[in-house]
């Protein structure tokens, strides 16, 4: 791959440097004893293969350091920042520069520590300058976008790495930039400075996540979207707490308010007020949990389109007596002995009707039954009923949530849905802050042989 190399001499002022499609990388290896500041004596040329360093000083390496620069992408330009690397980019870590919300790799937005902490949210935009800062200190890697901490990773003593990423570990090396695809990427105000060694690195690692049993890191290594599509801020689980948790454990969250007749956002105006009051820098995707069967009447298309996507379920409907149960509340479920089959048929009909008629993007809490039926779910979920729901799902084009708490639907249904082209999401539908780390997702992905292409893209522009 063609590479641009240049001389970093007297570092003073730096005019914008453009990565064009034909100029594909910049090596920024500098003498480790000084900071890199602005450079007014920039020179460069294209060289095939890899960065070429001009002198011995430029081959010196960094271990602990701070790096910052300002970037601007255009025409969907992509780049990477590599560190603790070498002339061949054969080791160390890489950070993504990708502000395209419609990227085929939508789960690797700018700031992603690739293969370790991929980020779904776009914190920067094409055509606008943004600052990226990187700090490596002992076992800790921190990344900021415009002053906001977006990655907080501590490498354990035994990091989980697939064989092809065995060299993705902290050591020492240079810092380098490489254009990867798309239009131009501009960079300016590059600074880098050495930091002292950490005396507490062992303590850092002792408090790191044990990656030998961590599902999230295994999915990141497999380049799989690690996004919980169904999370609620409730019972003390605030946005700040959720974002801090997300940075540390490597799971992205999509936050959903409950929107429906019997729920906090029960009118279009309340939903619009919620959207208007979201901070501009809200660090999550924002989606709608659509409740009840009249939700799409309460919330018109103009409101629905302001959410990344909408999901609904069949847990609220009018029962055989015309009453309105929420089937997770046992005291509301009126299913007398002898009426179980009729009640089950009503649930299946409700699922099929919402799949056919309601403008949601995702069918959530799938195959969920009230507890009076759930204890014999295999009896009530007959092959005929399962096939009826699957046919309706395929015809609707909606994605199917795989719920990581209820573990529904089962693997057989997921395999059948995959075979017919259904897309999937993973969701928790959490009650509080105590919910999982993608363990079930990892199990079902392996069992059902799901790929990243099987996952619903919540950022893709809809027609």
C-alpha positions as CSV (number, residue, x, y, z in Angstrom):
1,X,0.0,0.0,0.0
2,X,1.5,3.4,-0.9
3,X,2.8,5.3,2.0
4,X,3.7,9.0,2.6
5,X,6.8,9.7,4.6
6,X,8.2,13.0,5.6
7,X,10.9,14.7,7.6
8,X,10.0,16.0,11.0
9,X,12.6,18.6,11.6
10,X,12.2,21.8,13.6
11,X,8.6,21.4,14.9
12,X,6.9,24.8,14.9
13,X,3.8,25.4,12.8
14,X,1.7,22.9,11.0
15,X,-0.6,23.6,8.1
16,X,-3.3,21.1,7.3
17,X,-1.9,17.9,5.8
18,X,-4.2,16.1,3.4
19,X,-4.5,12.3,3.0
20,X,-5.7,11.8,-0.5
21,X,-6.7,8.4,-1.8
22,X,-3.3,8.0,-3.5
23,X,-1.4,9.2,-0.5
24,X,-2.1,6.5,2.0
25,X,-0.1,6.9,5.2
26,X,2.0,9.1,7.4
27,X,4.6,7.8,9.8
28,X,5.0,9.9,12.9
29,X,7.9,8.3,14.7
30,X,9.9,10.9,16.5
31,X,12.7,11.2,19.0
32,X,11.3,9.9,22.2
33,X,13.1,12.5,24.3
34,X,11.1,15.5,23.0
35,X,7.5,16.5,22.1
36,X,6.4,16.8,18.6
37,X,4.9,20.2,18.0
38,X,3.9,22.1,14.9
39,X,6.0,21.5,11.8
40,X,6.5,24.2,9.2
41,X,9.2,22.3,7.2
42,X,7.0,19.5,6.0
43,X,8.1,17.4,3.1
44,X,6.8,14.1,1.8
45,X,6.5,11.7,-1.1
46,X,4.8,8.4,-1.9
47,X,6.7,5.2,-1.2
48,X,5.4,1.8,-1.9
49,X,5.0,-0.7,0.9
50,X,5.6,0.9,4.3
51,X,6.9,4.0,6.1
52,X,10.5,4.9,5.4
53,X,12.2,6.6,8.3
54,X,14.8,9.2,7.3
55,X,17.3,8.8,10.1
56,X,18.1,6.9,13.3
57,X,16.4,9.5,15.5
58,X,13.1,8.9,13.7
59,X,13.3,5.2,14.5
60,X,13.2,5.8,18.3
61,X,10.2,4.5,20.1
62,X,7.6,5.4,22.7
63,X,6.3,3.3,25.5
64,X,4.2,5.7,27.6
65,X,3.1,8.9,25.9
66,X,0.3,11.3,25.0
67,X,-0.6,12.0,21.4
68,X,-3.1,14.6,20.1
69,X,-4.1,15.9,16.7
70,X,-7.0,17.5,14.9
71,X,-8.6,15.7,12.0
72,X,-11.2,16.4,9.3
73,X,-12.7,13.7,7.1
74,X,-14.5,14.2,3.9
75,X,-16.1,12.0,1.2
76,X,-16.2,9.1,3.8
77,X,-12.5,9.2,4.2
78,X,-11.1,6.6,6.6
79,X,-7.7,6.3,8.4
80,X,-6.1,4.6,11.3
81,X,-3.7,5.7,14.1
82,X,-1.3,2.9,15.0
83,X,0.9,3.0,18.1
84,X,3.5,0.7,19.6
85,X,3.9,-0.3,16.0
86,X,6.8,-0.6,13.5
87,X,7.5,0.1,9.8
88,X,5.3,-2.8,8.7
89,X,2.4,-1.9,11.0
90,X,2.8,-5.5,12.2
91,X,2.3,-5.0,15.9
92,X,0.6,-2.8,18.5
93,X,-2.9,-1.2,18.5
94,X,-4.9,0.8,15.9
95,X,-7.5,3.5,16.4
96,X,-10.2,4.1,13.8
97,X,-10.9,7.4,12.0
98,X,-14.3,6.8,10.4
99,X,-17.2,9.3,10.6
100,X,-19.4,7.8,8.0
101,X,-22.7,6.7,9.7
102,X,-23.5,4.5,6.7
103,X,-20.1,2.7,6.8
104,X,-20.4,-1.0,6.2
105,X,-18.4,-1.4,9.4
106,X,-20.8,0.8,11.3
107,X,-19.6,-0.6,14.7
108,X,-16.1,0.8,14.2
109,X,-16.6,4.6,14.5
110,X,-13.9,7.2,15.1
111,X,-12.1,6.5,18.4
112,X,-12.5,2.8,18.3
113,X,-9.6,0.8,19.7
114,X,-9.9,-1.7,16.9
115,X,-10.5,-5.3,18.0
116,X,-10.6,-4.3,21.7
117,X,-13.1,-1.5,22.2
118,X,-15.1,-0.8,19.0
119,X,-17.4,2.2,19.3
120,X,-20.9,2.4,17.6
121,X,-21.7,6.1,18.3
122,X,-20.3,8.7,15.9
123,X,-18.8,11.4,18.1
124,X,-17.4,13.3,15.1
125,X,-18.8,14.3,11.7
126,X,-17.5,14.4,8.1
127,X,-16.5,17.9,7.1
128,X,-15.8,19.2,10.7
129,X,-12.5,19.4,12.6
130,X,-12.3,17.3,15.7
131,X,-9.6,16.6,18.2
132,X,-8.5,13.1,19.0
133,X,-6.3,12.5,22.0
134,X,-4.6,9.2,23.0
135,X,-2.8,8.4,26.2
136,X,-0.9,5.2,27.0
137,X,0.2,4.9,30.6
138,X,1.4,1.6,31.9
139,X,-1.4,-0.9,31.1
140,X,-4.0,1.7,30.4
141,X,-5.1,3.1,27.0
142,X,-7.4,6.1,27.0
143,X,-8.9,7.8,24.0
144,X,-10.8,11.2,23.9
145,X,-12.8,12.8,21.1
146,X,-13.1,16.5,21.5
147,X,-12.4,16.2,25.2
148,X,-14.8,13.4,25.9
149,X,-13.3,10.1,27.1
150,X,-14.7,7.3,24.8
151,X,-12.3,4.4,25.5
152,X,-11.0,3.3,28.8
153,X,-9.1,0.0,28.4
154,X,-6.7,-1.7,30.7
155,X,-4.7,-4.6,29.2
156,X,-4.6,-7.5,31.6
157,X,-1.6,-9.7,32.1
158,X,-3.1,-12.3,29.8
159,X,-5.1,-10.5,27.2
160,X,-7.4,-12.6,25.0
161,X,-6.2,-12.4,21.4
162,X,-7.0,-14.5,18.3
163,X,-3.9,-15.9,16.6
164,X,-4.0,-13.3,13.9
165,X,-3.9,-10.6,16.6
166,X,-1.3,-12.1,18.8
167,X,0.9,-9.0,18.4
168,X,-1.9,-6.6,19.5
169,X,-0.4,-5.9,22.8
170,X,1.4,-3.1,24.6
171,X,5.1,-3.0,24.2
172,X,6.8,0.0,22.6
173,X,7.1,1.5,19.2
174,X,6.3,4.4,17.0
175,X,3.0,6.2,16.3
176,X,1.8,6.2,12.7
177,X,-1.1,7.3,10.6
178,X,-2.4,5.5,7.5
179,X,-5.2,6.3,5.1
180,X,-7.3,3.2,4.6
181,X,-10.1,4.1,2.1
182,X,-12.5,6.7,0.9
183,X,-11.9,10.4,0.4
184,X,-9.3,12.6,2.0
185,X,-8.5,12.9,5.7
186,X,-6.8,16.1,6.9
187,X,-4.7,16.4,10.0
188,X,-3.1,19.3,11.9
189,X,-1.8,20.4,15.2
190,X,0.0,17.1,15.9
191,X,1.6,16.8,19.3
192,X,3.2,13.9,21.1
193,X,5.2,13.7,24.3
194,X,6.8,11.0,26.3
195,X,5.4,10.1,29.8
196,X,7.4,8.4,32.6
197,X,7.1,4.7,33.3
198,X,4.4,3.6,35.7
199,X,5.4,1.9,38.9
200,X,1.9,0.5,39.5
201,X,1.5,-1.4,36.2
202,X,1.0,-4.7,38.0
203,X,-1.8,-3.2,40.1
204,X,-3.4,-1.8,37.0
205,X,-3.4,-5.3,35.5
206,X,-4.6,-7.0,38.6
207,X,-7.8,-4.9,38.5
208,X,-8.3,-5.4,34.7
209,X,-11.1,-7.5,33.3
210,X,-10.3,-11.2,33.1
211,X,-10.4,-11.6,29.3
212,X,-10.2,-15.4,29.3
213,X,-13.9,-15.5,30.3
214,X,-15.0,-12.2,28.8
215,X,-17.5,-12.5,26.0
216,X,-17.3,-8.9,24.9
217,X,-13.5,-9.0,24.1
218,X,-14.0,-12.3,22.2
219,X,-16.6,-10.6,20.0
220,X,-14.5,-7.5,19.5
221,X,-11.6,-9.7,18.3
222,X,-14.0,-11.4,15.9
223,X,-15.0,-7.9,14.5
224,X,-18.6,-8.4,15.7
225,X,-20.9,-5.6,16.7
226,X,-20.9,-5.4,20.5
227,X,-24.1,-3.4,21.0
228,X,-26.9,-3.9,23.4
229,X,-29.9,-2.6,21.4
230,X,-32.4,-2.6,24.3
231,X,-31.3,-0.7,27.4
232,X,-33.3,1.5,29.8
233,X,-32.0,4.3,32.1
234,X,-33.8,3.4,35.3
235,X,-33.4,2.7,39.0
236,X,-30.2,4.7,39.3
237,X,-28.8,3.6,36.0
238,X,-28.1,7.1,34.7
239,X,-26.5,8.1,31.4
240,X,-23.2,9.0,33.1
241,X,-23.1,5.6,34.9
242,X,-24.1,3.7,31.7
243,X,-21.4,5.5,29.6
244,X,-18.7,4.8,32.3
245,X,-19.7,1.2,32.3
246,X,-19.7,1.0,28.6
247,X,-16.2,2.4,28.3
248,X,-14.8,0.0,30.8
249,X,-16.4,-3.3,29.8
250,X,-16.5,-2.6,26.0
251,X,-20.3,-2.9,25.4
252,X,-22.1,-0.2,23.5
253,X,-25.6,0.7,24.6
254,X,-28.7,1.9,22.7
255,X,-31.0,3.7,25.1
256,X,-34.8,3.4,24.8
257,X,-37.6,5.3,26.6
258,X,-40.9,3.5,27.0
259,X,-43.4,5.1,24.6
260,X,-47.0,4.0,24.8
261,X,-50.4,4.7,26.3
262,X,-49.6,3.2,29.7
263,X,-46.0,4.5,29.9
264,X,-44.1,7.7,30.8
265,X,-44.0,9.0,27.2
266,X,-47.7,8.5,26.4
267,X,-48.3,11.4,23.9
268,X,-46.5,12.6,20.8
269,X,-45.7,15.9,22.6
270,X,-44.0,14.1,25.5
271,X,-42.0,12.0,23.0
272,X,-41.0,15.2,21.2
273,X,-40.0,16.9,24.5
274,X,-37.9,13.9,25.3
275,X,-36.1,14.1,22.0
276,X,-35.6,17.9,22.3
277,X,-34.1,17.6,25.7
278,X,-31.6,15.0,24.8
279,X,-28.1,16.5,25.1
280,X,-26.5,17.2,21.7
281,X,-23.6,15.0,22.8
282,X,-25.7,12.2,24.1
283,X,-23.2,9.3,24.1
284,X,-25.6,6.6,23.0
285,X,-27.9,5.7,20.1
286,X,-31.4,6.7,21.0
287,X,-34.2,4.3,20.1
288,X,-37.9,3.9,20.9
289,X,-39.5,1.1,22.8
290,X,-43.0,1.1,21.4
291,X,-45.6,-0.2,23.8
292,X,-49.2,-1.3,23.2
293,X,-51.0,-1.8,19.9
294,X,-51.8,1.9,19.3
295,X,-48.3,3.3,19.7
296,X,-47.9,4.1,16.0
297,X,-51.1,6.2,16.2
298,X,-49.8,8.1,19.2
299,X,-46.4,8.7,17.7
300,X,-46.5,9.8,14.1
301,X,-43.8,9.2,11.5
302,X,-42.2,12.6,12.1
303,X,-41.4,11.6,15.7
304,X,-40.5,8.0,14.9
305,X,-37.9,9.0,12.4
306,X,-36.0,11.0,15.0
307,X,-35.2,7.8,16.8
308,X,-32.5,5.5,15.4
309,X,-35.1,2.7,15.3
310,X,-38.2,1.5,17.0
311,X,-38.9,-1.9,18.5
312,X,-42.1,-3.4,19.8
313,X,-43.3,-6.6,21.4
314,X,-46.5,-8.5,21.9
315,X,-46.7,-8.2,25.6
316,X,-49.5,-5.7,25.7
317,X,-52.9,-6.3,24.0
318,X,-56.6,-6.7,24.6
319,X,-57.3,-10.2,26.0
320,X,-60.2,-12.6,25.4
321,X,-62.4,-10.5,27.8
322,X,-61.5,-7.2,26.3
323,X,-59.1,-6.3,29.2
324,X,-55.6,-5.0,28.7
325,X,-52.9,-7.1,30.3
326,X,-49.2,-6.5,30.4
327,X,-48.3,-10.2,30.4
328,X,-45.2,-9.8,32.6
329,X,-47.6,-8.8,35.4
330,X,-49.2,-12.0,36.6
331,X,-52.1,-10.2,38.3
332,X,-53.3,-8.8,35.0
333,X,-53.3,-12.1,33.1
334,X,-56.8,-13.7,33.0
335,X,-56.3,-17.2,31.6
336,X,-58.6,-19.6,33.3
337,X,-57.9,-23.3,33.3
338,X,-59.1,-24.7,30.0
339,X,-58.6,-21.5,28.1
340,X,-54.8,-21.9,27.7
341,X,-54.9,-22.8,24.0
342,X,-57.2,-20.0,23.1
343,X,-55.0,-17.5,25.0
344,X,-51.9,-18.9,23.2
345,X,-53.6,-18.5,19.8
346,X,-54.4,-14.9,20.8
347,X,-50.7,-14.2,21.6
348,X,-49.6,-15.7,18.3
349,X,-52.2,-13.7,16.3
350,X,-51.1,-10.6,18.1
351,X,-47.5,-11.2,17.1
352,X,-48.4,-11.8,13.5
353,X,-50.6,-8.8,13.3
354,X,-48.0,-6.4,14.8
355,X,-45.4,-7.8,12.4
356,X,-47.7,-7.2,9.5
357,X,-49.2,-3.8,10.4
358,X,-47.0,-1.9,12.8
359,X,-44.1,0.3,11.6
360,X,-41.4,-1.0,14.0
361,X,-38.0,-2.0,12.9
362,X,-37.4,-4.8,15.4
363,X,-39.6,-7.4,17.0
364,X,-38.4,-7.5,20.7
365,X,-39.0,-9.7,23.7
366,X,-39.8,-12.4,21.2
367,X,-41.8,-15.5,22.0
368,X,-42.4,-14.2,25.5
369,X,-45.3,-15.8,27.4
370,X,-47.1,-15.1,30.7
371,X,-45.8,-17.2,33.5
372,X,-49.0,-19.4,33.5
373,X,-48.0,-20.6,30.0
374,X,-44.2,-20.1,30.2
375,X,-43.8,-23.1,32.5
376,X,-45.1,-25.3,29.6
377,X,-43.7,-23.2,26.8
378,X,-42.7,-26.2,24.6
379,X,-46.2,-27.5,24.8
380,X,-47.7,-24.2,23.7
381,X,-45.1,-23.2,21.2
382,X,-46.0,-25.9,18.7
383,X,-44.2,-26.3,15.4
384,X,-47.2,-24.9,13.6
385,X,-47.3,-21.7,15.8
386,X,-43.6,-21.2,15.5
387,X,-43.8,-21.5,11.7
388,X,-46.6,-19.0,11.6
389,X,-44.6,-16.4,13.5
390,X,-41.5,-17.1,11.4
391,X,-43.4,-16.6,8.2
392,X,-44.9,-13.4,9.4
393,X,-41.5,-12.2,10.6
394,X,-39.8,-12.9,7.2
395,X,-42.6,-11.2,5.3
396,X,-42.5,-8.1,7.5
397,X,-38.7,-7.5,7.0
398,X,-38.3,-6.7,10.6
399,X,-35.3,-7.7,12.7
400,X,-35.5,-10.1,15.5
401,X,-34.3,-9.4,19.0
402,X,-32.3,-12.1,20.8
403,X,-33.0,-11.3,24.4
404,X,-29.9,-12.0,26.6
405,X,-31.9,-12.2,29.8
406,X,-34.9,-14.3,28.9
407,X,-32.7,-16.2,26.3
408,X,-35.5,-16.1,23.8
409,X,-36.0,-17.2,21.1
410,X,-34.2,-20.5,21.2
411,X,-31.4,-21.5,18.9
412,X,-33.6,-23.6,16.5
413,X,-35.8,-20.6,15.8
414,X,-32.8,-18.3,15.3
415,X,-31.2,-20.8,12.9
416,X,-34.5,-21.0,10.9
417,X,-34.8,-17.2,10.8
418,X,-31.1,-16.8,9.7
419,X,-31.7,-19.3,6.9
420,X,-34.5,-17.0,5.6
421,X,-32.5,-13.8,5.8
422,X,-33.8,-12.3,9.0
423,X,-31.5,-9.7,10.7
424,X,-30.9,-9.8,14.5
425,X,-30.3,-7.5,17.4
426,X,-29.2,-8.4,21.0
427,X,-31.1,-6.8,23.8
428,X,-31.2,-6.9,27.6
429,X,-34.4,-5.1,28.5
430,X,-32.7,-4.4,31.9
431,X,-34.6,-3.7,35.1
432,X,-31.6,-1.9,36.7
433,X,-27.9,-1.6,36.3
434,X,-27.2,-5.3,37.1
435,X,-27.3,-7.0,33.7
436,X,-25.0,-9.2,31.7
437,X,-21.8,-9.0,29.7
438,X,-22.9,-10.6,26.4
439,X,-22.4,-14.2,27.6
440,X,-25.5,-15.5,26.0
441,X,-24.9,-13.5,22.9
442,X,-21.5,-15.1,22.5
443,X,-23.0,-18.6,23.1
444,X,-25.8,-18.2,20.5
445,X,-23.5,-16.5,17.9
446,X,-21.3,-19.5,18.0
447,X,-24.1,-22.1,18.0
448,X,-26.1,-20.4,15.2
449,X,-23.0,-19.3,13.3
450,X,-24.1,-15.7,13.1
451,X,-21.8,-13.2,11.4
452,X,-21.6,-9.4,11.6
453,X,-23.7,-9.3,8.4
454,X,-26.6,-10.9,10.2
455,X,-26.9,-8.0,12.6
456,X,-29.3,-5.2,12.0
457,X,-27.6,-1.9,11.2
458,X,-29.3,0.8,13.4
459,X,-27.4,3.6,11.8
460,X,-28.3,2.9,8.2
461,X,-30.4,5.6,6.5
462,X,-33.9,4.3,5.9
463,X,-35.8,5.0,2.6
